């Protein structure tokens, strides 16, 4: 976490994003994911959620964006189809 905070020091306060919950995030990511990856979304969101309170908000945002990119990445889908133990 220290490396993250050194790379991305806190920015001045600004208006927050509209509030949304973990279940809304999971629902939207599940909808974006192809059917074969949809079951993974719940596990990935759960993993982020469990540790979110101990991390800077921007770090949690980065993890959410990483999940999003992963489920939308066709190359990942192909690799996951070949080896579903890769996560």
PyMOL commands that place a pseudoatom at each C-alpha (Angstrom):
pseudoatom trace, name=CA, resn=UNK, resi=1, chain=A, elem=C, hetatm=0, pos=[0.000, 0.000, 0.000]
pseudoatom trace, name=CA, resn=UNK, resi=2, chain=A, elem=C, hetatm=0, pos=[2.880, 2.387, 0.707]
pseudoatom trace, name=CA, resn=UNK, resi=3, chain=A, elem=C, hetatm=0, pos=[4.131, 1.981, -2.849]
pseudoatom trace, name=CA, resn=UNK, resi=4, chain=A, elem=C, hetatm=0, pos=[0.662, 2.802, -4.139]
pseudoatom trace, name=CA, resn=UNK, resi=5, chain=A, elem=C, hetatm=0, pos=[0.428, 5.936, -2.010]
pseudoatom trace, name=CA, resn=UNK, resi=6, chain=A, elem=C, hetatm=0, pos=[3.897, 7.034, -3.123]
pseudoatom trace, name=CA, resn=UNK, resi=7, chain=A, elem=C, hetatm=0, pos=[3.000, 6.548, -6.772]
pseudoatom trace, name=CA, resn=UNK, resi=8, chain=A, elem=C, hetatm=0, pos=[-0.362, 8.273, -6.387]
pseudoatom trace, name=CA, resn=UNK, resi=9, chain=A, elem=C, hetatm=0, pos=[-0.304, 10.753, -3.506]
pseudoatom trace, name=CA, resn=UNK, resi=10, chain=A, elem=C, hetatm=0, pos=[-3.669, 12.084, -2.337]
pseudoatom trace, name=CA, resn=UNK, resi=11, chain=A, elem=C, hetatm=0, pos=[-5.253, 14.745, -4.526]
pseudoatom trace, name=CA, resn=UNK, resi=12, chain=A, elem=C, hetatm=0, pos=[-7.099, 17.807, -3.254]
pseudoatom trace, name=CA, resn=UNK, resi=13, chain=A, elem=C, hetatm=0, pos=[-10.734, 17.156, -2.285]
pseudoatom trace, name=CA, resn=UNK, resi=14, chain=A, elem=C, hetatm=0, pos=[-13.286, 17.310, -5.083]
pseudoatom trace, name=CA, resn=UNK, resi=15, chain=A, elem=C, hetatm=0, pos=[-16.922, 16.308, -5.550]
pseudoatom trace, name=CA, resn=UNK, resi=16, chain=A, elem=C, hetatm=0, pos=[-17.437, 12.589, -4.981]
pseudoatom trace, name=CA, resn=UNK, resi=17, chain=A, elem=C, hetatm=0, pos=[-18.897, 10.120, -7.428]
pseudoatom trace, name=CA, resn=UNK, resi=18, chain=A, elem=C, hetatm=0, pos=[-22.589, 9.413, -7.043]
pseudoatom trace, name=CA, resn=UNK, resi=19, chain=A, elem=C, hetatm=0, pos=[-22.971, 6.805, -4.310]
pseudoatom trace, name=CA, resn=UNK, resi=20, chain=A, elem=C, hetatm=0, pos=[-23.522, 3.211, -5.308]
pseudoatom trace, name=CA, resn=UNK, resi=21, chain=A, elem=C, hetatm=0, pos=[-23.263, -0.071, -3.446]
pseudoatom trace, name=CA, resn=UNK, resi=22, chain=A, elem=C, hetatm=0, pos=[-21.305, -3.256, -3.828]
pseudoatom trace, name=CA, resn=UNK, resi=23, chain=A, elem=C, hetatm=0, pos=[-24.374, -5.142, -5.058]
pseudoatom trace, name=CA, resn=UNK, resi=24, chain=A, elem=C, hetatm=0, pos=[-24.934, -2.523, -7.761]
pseudoatom trace, name=CA, resn=UNK, resi=25, chain=A, elem=C, hetatm=0, pos=[-21.292, -2.786, -8.808]
pseudoatom trace, name=CA, resn=UNK, resi=26, chain=A, elem=C, hetatm=0, pos=[-21.517, -6.562, -8.947]
pseudoatom trace, name=CA, resn=UNK, resi=27, chain=A, elem=C, hetatm=0, pos=[-24.748, -6.455, -10.933]
pseudoatom trace, name=CA, resn=UNK, resi=28, chain=A, elem=C, hetatm=0, pos=[-23.285, -4.119, -13.539]
pseudoatom trace, name=CA, resn=UNK, resi=29, chain=A, elem=C, hetatm=0, pos=[-20.018, -6.055, -13.859]
pseudoatom trace, name=CA, resn=UNK, resi=30, chain=A, elem=C, hetatm=0, pos=[-21.971, -9.300, -14.182]
pseudoatom trace, name=CA, resn=UNK, resi=31, chain=A, elem=C, hetatm=0, pos=[-24.035, -7.744, -16.965]
pseudoatom trace, name=CA, resn=UNK, resi=32, chain=A, elem=C, hetatm=0, pos=[-20.886, -6.574, -18.764]
pseudoatom trace, name=CA, resn=UNK, resi=33, chain=A, elem=C, hetatm=0, pos=[-19.148, -9.933, -18.447]
pseudoatom trace, name=CA, resn=UNK, resi=34, chain=A, elem=C, hetatm=0, pos=[-19.688, -12.652, -21.017]
pseudoatom trace, name=CA, resn=UNK, resi=35, chain=A, elem=C, hetatm=0, pos=[-21.757, -15.578, -19.710]
pseudoatom trace, name=CA, resn=UNK, resi=36, chain=A, elem=C, hetatm=0, pos=[-18.740, -17.833, -19.145]
pseudoatom trace, name=CA, resn=UNK, resi=37, chain=A, elem=C, hetatm=0, pos=[-17.083, -15.236, -16.865]
pseudoatom trace, name=CA, resn=UNK, resi=38, chain=A, elem=C, hetatm=0, pos=[-20.190, -14.019, -15.046]
pseudoatom trace, name=CA, resn=UNK, resi=39, chain=A, elem=C, hetatm=0, pos=[-19.770, -16.511, -12.169]
pseudoatom trace, name=CA, resn=UNK, resi=40, chain=A, elem=C, hetatm=0, pos=[-16.292, -15.078, -11.472]
pseudoatom trace, name=CA, resn=UNK, resi=41, chain=A, elem=C, hetatm=0, pos=[-17.549, -11.557, -10.921]
pseudoatom trace, name=CA, resn=UNK, resi=42, chain=A, elem=C, hetatm=0, pos=[-19.088, -12.289, -7.512]
pseudoatom trace, name=CA, resn=UNK, resi=43, chain=A, elem=C, hetatm=0, pos=[-15.823, -13.773, -6.256]
pseudoatom trace, name=CA, resn=UNK, resi=44, chain=A, elem=C, hetatm=0, pos=[-13.738, -10.896, -7.612]
pseudoatom trace, name=CA, resn=UNK, resi=45, chain=A, elem=C, hetatm=0, pos=[-16.016, -8.214, -6.146]
pseudoatom trace, name=CA, resn=UNK, resi=46, chain=A, elem=C, hetatm=0, pos=[-16.091, -10.064, -2.833]
pseudoatom trace, name=CA, resn=UNK, resi=47, chain=A, elem=C, hetatm=0, pos=[-12.293, -10.129, -2.717]
pseudoatom trace, name=CA, resn=UNK, resi=48, chain=A, elem=C, hetatm=0, pos=[-12.094, -6.370, -3.267]
pseudoatom trace, name=CA, resn=UNK, resi=49, chain=A, elem=C, hetatm=0, pos=[-14.876, -5.661, -0.802]
pseudoatom trace, name=CA, resn=UNK, resi=50, chain=A, elem=C, hetatm=0, pos=[-13.235, -7.629, 2.022]
pseudoatom trace, name=CA, resn=UNK, resi=51, chain=A, elem=C, hetatm=0, pos=[-10.120, -5.473, 1.938]
pseudoatom trace, name=CA, resn=UNK, resi=52, chain=A, elem=C, hetatm=0, pos=[-11.558, -2.151, 0.761]
pseudoatom trace, name=CA, resn=UNK, resi=53, chain=A, elem=C, hetatm=0, pos=[-11.815, -0.542, 4.203]
pseudoatom trace, name=CA, resn=UNK, resi=54, chain=A, elem=C, hetatm=0, pos=[-8.063, -0.888, 4.743]
pseudoatom trace, name=CA, resn=UNK, resi=55, chain=A, elem=C, hetatm=0, pos=[-7.102, 0.641, 1.388]
pseudoatom trace, name=CA, resn=UNK, resi=56, chain=A, elem=C, hetatm=0, pos=[-7.153, 4.140, -0.065]
pseudoatom trace, name=CA, resn=UNK, resi=57, chain=A, elem=C, hetatm=0, pos=[-10.286, 4.755, -2.143]
pseudoatom trace, name=CA, resn=UNK, resi=58, chain=A, elem=C, hetatm=0, pos=[-8.251, 5.273, -5.291]
pseudoatom trace, name=CA, resn=UNK, resi=59, chain=A, elem=C, hetatm=0, pos=[-6.626, 1.864, -4.833]
pseudoatom trace, name=CA, resn=UNK, resi=60, chain=A, elem=C, hetatm=0, pos=[-10.060, 0.244, -4.594]
pseudoatom trace, name=CA, resn=UNK, resi=61, chain=A, elem=C, hetatm=0, pos=[-11.113, 2.138, -7.725]
pseudoatom trace, name=CA, resn=UNK, resi=62, chain=A, elem=C, hetatm=0, pos=[-8.055, 0.790, -9.536]
pseudoatom trace, name=CA, resn=UNK, resi=63, chain=A, elem=C, hetatm=0, pos=[-8.969, -2.763, -8.524]
pseudoatom trace, name=CA, resn=UNK, resi=64, chain=A, elem=C, hetatm=0, pos=[-12.542, -2.286, -9.772]
pseudoatom trace, name=CA, resn=UNK, resi=65, chain=A, elem=C, hetatm=0, pos=[-11.209, -0.979, -13.083]
pseudoatom trace, name=CA, resn=UNK, resi=66, chain=A, elem=C, hetatm=0, pos=[-8.872, -3.960, -13.325]
pseudoatom trace, name=CA, resn=UNK, resi=67, chain=A, elem=C, hetatm=0, pos=[-11.776, -6.376, -12.869]
pseudoatom trace, name=CA, resn=UNK, resi=68, chain=A, elem=C, hetatm=0, pos=[-13.736, -4.506, -15.509]
pseudoatom trace, name=CA, resn=UNK, resi=69, chain=A, elem=C, hetatm=0, pos=[-10.869, -4.649, -17.985]
pseudoatom trace, name=CA, resn=UNK, resi=70, chain=A, elem=C, hetatm=0, pos=[-10.343, -8.333, -17.247]
pseudoatom trace, name=CA, resn=UNK, resi=71, chain=A, elem=C, hetatm=0, pos=[-13.927, -9.423, -17.859]
pseudoatom trace, name=CA, resn=UNK, resi=72, chain=A, elem=C, hetatm=0, pos=[-14.059, -7.386, -21.062]
pseudoatom trace, name=CA, resn=UNK, resi=73, chain=A, elem=C, hetatm=0, pos=[-10.699, -8.664, -22.386]
pseudoatom trace, name=CA, resn=UNK, resi=74, chain=A, elem=C, hetatm=0, pos=[-11.324, -11.235, -25.103]
pseudoatom trace, name=CA, resn=UNK, resi=75, chain=A, elem=C, hetatm=0, pos=[-7.782, -12.585, -24.701]
pseudoatom trace, name=CA, resn=UNK, resi=76, chain=A, elem=C, hetatm=0, pos=[-8.443, -13.281, -21.035]
pseudoatom trace, name=CA, resn=UNK, resi=77, chain=A, elem=C, hetatm=0, pos=[-11.679, -15.047, -21.921]
pseudoatom trace, name=CA, resn=UNK, resi=78, chain=A, elem=C, hetatm=0, pos=[-9.849, -17.337, -24.312]
pseudoatom trace, name=CA, resn=UNK, resi=79, chain=A, elem=C, hetatm=0, pos=[-7.135, -18.132, -21.755]
pseudoatom trace, name=CA, resn=UNK, resi=80, chain=A, elem=C, hetatm=0, pos=[-9.719, -18.679, -19.007]
pseudoatom trace, name=CA, resn=UNK, resi=81, chain=A, elem=C, hetatm=0, pos=[-11.684, -21.049, -21.257]
pseudoatom trace, name=CA, resn=UNK, resi=82, chain=A, elem=C, hetatm=0, pos=[-8.506, -23.107, -21.679]
pseudoatom trace, name=CA, resn=UNK, resi=83, chain=A, elem=C, hetatm=0, pos=[-7.545, -23.040, -17.964]
pseudoatom trace, name=CA, resn=UNK, resi=84, chain=A, elem=C, hetatm=0, pos=[-10.245, -22.002, -15.495]
pseudoatom trace, name=CA, resn=UNK, resi=85, chain=A, elem=C, hetatm=0, pos=[-7.798, -22.363, -12.566]
pseudoatom trace, name=CA, resn=UNK, resi=86, chain=A, elem=C, hetatm=0, pos=[-5.795, -19.306, -13.648]
pseudoatom trace, name=CA, resn=UNK, resi=87, chain=A, elem=C, hetatm=0, pos=[-7.387, -17.018, -11.033]
for i in range(1, 87): cmd.bond("trace and resi %d" % i, "trace and resi %d" % (i + 1))
show_as sticks, trace
zoom trace
